[in-house]
Amino acid sequence: MSGAASSAAPAGRFDNHPFIQACRGLPHDRVPVWFMRQAGRSLPEYRAIRGTGTILDAIADPDLSTEITLQPIRRYDVDAAILYSDIVVPAHAVGFGLTVTPGVGPEVERPFRHEDDLARLRPLDPEADTPYVLETVRQLVAELDRPLIGFAGAPFTVASYLIEGRPSRDYANTKAMMFANERLWHALCDRLADIAISSLQSQIDNGASAIQLFDSWAGSLSPAQYQRYVFSHSQKVMDAIADTGVPKIHFGVTTGELLPQISAVGADVVGVDWRVPLDAARERVGHGTSLQGNLDPTVVFAGAEFACEAARDVLRLNDGHPGHVFNLGHGVMPAMDPDVLTEIVKVVHEEGTVRS
């Protein structure tokens, strides 16, 4: 641990918190809830302070990032904060030539194509490359009375941005490299795994109580493709931080057919999108793994009454299992009414019972 991590929260500070207990499948007094993308454009207080420019500019300002992270805690009283950052921050920080364009997403001036491009992905030194992230983590740990979730992008998803050069619907260039140049593909993912490990370890060292590995686009793969091209790299990330003892969450979209493998990489908690009922998902991942999810985000647009009843359906399918963290099946959308999310949190806290 570096000297800069000296202000981190003591190990085990939140061991008895419902969120940490649920991640570990241990009995606790209520179902915990947080929302992916709970901070951001859906909140008027976010829009009031965010300013213009790329999200990377906001992330580089620890005071601003701290405030943005805290906004949904104050508004919703969710059980965990998630660091305001982005999965492409490490690749940007090592100088790959990546930015995040408002209204578009990550864009790369010179996409990854050849073996020479590996040199553009040097090892991440968090203290030198992302000191603003670590300062934000430290500020949040000092401020929060609940767990902070750190995160990183899984090798496949980050690789897809670097190869495609921008968000993609079919990942054609990514899959072409996987299939036609498997050696280069694995070299790229191995390097991205190392970068993710360095980033996650630095967040944990500075006080993050849990981490989430986002493999947002892994659902574009078949189970056989995932096993051959992706599994070992995500497993490397999970294995490297296993000794920290913090709960490890793994999430992707449209990953219903991949749930057993996503669990097997070493996740304590598997994120489930809304396409797979929670009870069916539990059968797929096994009863020793906790679940996170899985309310369809679009029900929020139908209003509080409908959305809260849909939340009750998720709780009913969980049937009081202690290994459940309530969440949306994907992230909060910019046009959502935050008041509906507030009502969902109340329902989960008041009606989400847990079996002892």
N, C-alpha and C positions, 0 to 999 in steps of 0.2 A: 504494500500500500504506500502511496506517495505521501509526502508531507502535506500536500494540499487537501488530502482526504481527512485530515485530523478533526474537522468539524462534522463529520458524518455522524448519523444517528447510531447509537450503540446497537450492536448486533442483537437481534431478537426484540427490539423495542416494540414491535407490533405483532409479536407471535400470537397473542390472544385476541387480535382484532378479527372480526367476522370474515373480512376479505381474505386474510392469510389463512385462517382456519378452513375456509371453504376451498381455497386452492389446495390444501393438504388433505381434504376429505375428512376433516375432524369435526366433531359436534360443536355447534355454536348457537347463538340465540336468534339469529335472523338471517334471511338470505341477503347477501351483500349485492350491491348494484353499482356499476359505473357504465359509461357509454364511450365506445370508440368515437373519436373526433368530438368529444364533449365540449372541448374548447374550440372556438372558431366562429365562422361567419353566421351561424344561427343565433348568436347572442348579440343584442344591441350594444352591450358594454364592450364587446370585442371590436365591433365596427367603429366604436367611438375612439378607440386608442390605437388601432392597428396601423393606421397610416397607409401610405402607398408603397409600391415596390414589391419585390419578391419576398416570399416567406423567409428566405435565407437571411435577409436583412433583419427581420424581426427576431429570428432565432439567435442571431449574433449579438443581441442586446439582452443581457441577463435580467435586467430589471423588468423589461417589457415581457420577456418570456415567462418570468416568474408570475407577474400579474395575470397574464393570459391563462396560465395553468391553474391559478387559483379561482378565476371567475366562475367556472362551473361548480366548484366546491361550495362557494357561497350561495349560488343560485339553487342548486339541486340537492345539496347535502348528500352527494354520492359518497360511496365508501372508500374510494381510492382516487387519487389524482394520477393523471398520466402526463409525463413530460411534454411540453409544447416543443416539438422539434419535427424532424422529417427523416424518413429512412435513407434519403440520399445525401444527408449532411456529411457523413464520412467520405464518400466519393468526391463530393465537392471540395472538402477540406484538404484532401491529398492532391488536389490540382488536376483532376481528370478532365476538367473543362465542361462541367455540368452546371446548369442553373435550373431554377423552377420558375417557369413563365406563368404569370397570373392568367387564369382561364384556360390554361393548356396542361400544365404539369411539368414534370422533369423533361428537360431537353438537353441534348449533348451536341456540341458543335461538330465533333469528329467521333462518330460512334465507334465502338470496339469492333474491329474486323480481323486483325492479324496478330500474330504472336508478338510483334513489336509493341503492340498496345499494352501488353502486360506491364511494361516499364512505366506506364502512366498511372499504375495502381501500386504505389509504394506502400510500405507498412504505415498504419495509422499510429501516430504518437498523440494520444488524447490531450496530454498536458500542453503540447505545443500547437497541435492542429485544431483542437476543439475546446480551448479553455473556457469559452463562453458557455458551452453546454455544461461543463463541470461546475462552473460558478452558479448557473441556474439550478442545478441539482442541489448544491449546498444551500442556496437561499431557500429553496422549497422545503428541504428537510428541516431547516431551522424554523420554518413557519408552520408547517403542517402538523395536525394532530391525528393524521391517518396515513396509510401507506402511500408511497409514491412508486408508480410503475415506470421503469425505464424501458427502452425498446431499441430494436435494430431491425433492419430489413434482412430477410433470409437471402442466401446467395442467389437462388433462382430469380426471385423478383427483382433484386437490384441488377443482376446481369441482364435481365430483359430490358431494363431502361437503358443500360449502357450500350447494348447491341442495337436495339431498335432506334435509339436516339430521341424517342418521345413515346408517350403512351400508345399502346397498340391494341387492336382488337383480336388479332390472330397470332401474334408472336412468330411470324413467318421467319424472320431473320434469326431469331433466337433458336427456334427449332432446327433451322437449317444448319446452324453451327453445331448444335447438339448431335445431329445425325451424321453430318458430313465430316466434322473435325472434332471427334470426341476427346482427343487428347487435349486440344486447346480449350475446349469447353470445361473440362475438369480442372485445368490449370487456372482458368479464370475464376471458377467457383471456389477453388481452394484459397485463392488470394482474397476473395470477398468474404469467405468464412473467417479468415484471420482478422480482417478489418472489423467484422461484426463482433468477434470475440473481444478485441481490444476496446471497442466502443462500449459494449455491455459491461465488461469488467470495470471500466473506469466509472460508469454510472453506479454500479454496485459499491465500489470502493468509496464513493462519495455519498452514499446513503440510500440509494434506491432499494426498496423493500421487496420488489418483484420485477420480473422482466417479461416482455412479450416479444416474440420473434414473429414478425409479419411476413408471411409468404403469400401475399395478397393474390398473386396470379398463378399459383400452383394448380389451381383448378382447371387450367387449360391443358393439363397433362393427363394421360391415362395412368392407371396404377403401374403398369409395366414401365412406362417412361419415367415416372416419378422414382421408382425403385432403382432404375439404372443410372439416371442422370442427376438426381437431386438428393436422394435420401442420405447418402454418406456425408454430404456437405452440411446439411442442416443438423445431422447427428453430431458432427464435429463441433459445431457451435454449442449445442446443448451439453455435450460431454465436458467441454472446456470450462463451463461455469457451474458444473454440477456441485463442485466442492464448496461453492459459496453458500449453499443452503437456501438461497432465495427461491421462491416458487417460479417456475418457468412455464409461461403460457405460449402456445403455438397456434397461429390463426391463419386461415386462408379462406377465400370465397369460392363457392361451387366445388368444395372439396369433399362432398359426401362419400364418393367412392374411394377417397384417399384417407378417410379418418383413421383406420387402423394403422396405417403407415405414419401418419402425422403424429399419432400418439407414440409410436414405437421409436421415434427419433430421440425420445427422452423428455417429452413434455410432462409436467405435472398436471397441466390444464390444457384441454383442447378447445379452441374456439369453434363454435358450430354456427353456420349460417342458417337462415330460416327455411331452407329447402328440405332439411331432414328433421323430423320430429325429435324432440329431446330424448324421449325414451328409446327410440331407435338408434340415435347417436350413441347412447350409453352402451347399448349392446355391441356396437361396432368398435368402440375404443376400449372396452373392458371396464370392469367395475373398480379397478384400482386407480383410475384416472378421473380427475374432476372435469367438469364441462363448464364452458362459458357461453352464454347466449340466451335465447336465439330468436328474439322478437323481430319479425319482419319490419324493417325501418319504415316502410311506406304506410303502415297502419297509423303512424303519427299524423299523417295528413287527413285521416278520417275523423279526427277530433278525439277529445279526452275520453269520452264514454266508450267508444269502440276500441281505442288503443288500450285502455285499462282492462277491458274484458279480454283482449288478446293477451295481455301480460298475465292475467290470471290463468289462461290456458297453458302458457309456458310453465307456470308454477305447478299446475295440476299434473302436467306430464313429468315434471321432475319428481313429484310425489314425495317431497320432503327429504330427498337425498341430501346429505350434508355437503357433497362435492359439487356444488352449483354456484357459480357467480352469474347473476343476471346481467344481461347486456343485450344490445341489439345484435342482429345477425350480421350487420356490417356497421358502417359509421353513421353518425348524425349527418343529415343533409342540410345544406345552407338555408333552404327555405322552410325548414321545420319550425313549428311554434314551440318555443322553449317551455311555455306554460304546460303543454301536454306532457313533455318529458318530466316536469316537476310532479305532475299527478301520477305518472308511472312509478316514479321513485317512491312516492307515498304508499301506493298499493303494494309494491314489493316489500317495503319495510313493515307495513302493517299486517300483510296477509301471507308473507313468505315464511311459512313455518319450516322447521328443520327437525327431522327425527333424531333422537339421541342414540 
